[in-house]
C-alpha cells in the first residue's frame, strides 16, 4: 500500500482534513476533494456542527464547509463544541463563544 498524504485529521461530518506538501484540503470518504482551502494552515481539526478549528502561527479560529474563515484566528486555544458553545482562551483569559459569535463571554473578562 502506498501512502499519499503527509498528515490526516479525523473524519467529522463525513469530511477529513489531509495535508500534502504543506497544503490542507478536505476530502470525503471516497477520497474526493470537497473543500479546497485557500490558506495554508499549520493544523486543522475535525468538523463539528458545521465548523472546523484551524491554526496558523499559534492562533486558532474556525472555517465553515466552504473553507471560509467564519471565526477569525485570534484565539490562543480552542476546544470542541459543548452544548453549542466553544471554550476559547485569549491572552490568558478563558471564556465561551457560540459558532456565530453572537454570544462572546470573553468580553466580560
Helices and strands as residue ranges (DSSP letters): E 7-8, E 16-20, E 23-27, E 33-36, E 43-48, E 51-56, E 59-63, E 69-75, E 77-82, E 85-90, E 93-98, G 105-108
